[in-house]
Amino acid sequence: MEIKLLSEKIDHLLVHQNKKLLEIQEMQIQYLENIENQILHTKDKKENKEEE
């Protein structure tokens, strides 16, 4: 009985940790997309200046 209870607790913790990890990864994706957009924007501005 104790083993079953411990197993359920571990399962619960793993599910919680996986949800948290997913949230962190989604934030990382947003940050990377923002960085990518900033780089592309800066590159476009630079190219436009060179064309003038």
Residue, then its C-alpha position, 0 to 999 in steps of 0.5 A: m500500500e505504501i509503495k502504491l501511494l509513493s508511486e502515485k505521488i511520484d506520478h503526480l510530481l512528474v506530471h507537474q514538472n512536465k507541465k512546468l517544463l512545457e511552460i518554460q519551453e513556451m516562454q523560451i520559444q517566445y523569447l527566441e521569436n522576439i530575438e529573431n524579429q529584432i534581428l530581422h528588423t535590424k537587418d532590414k533597416k541596415e539593408n534599406k540604408e545601404e540602398e540609399 
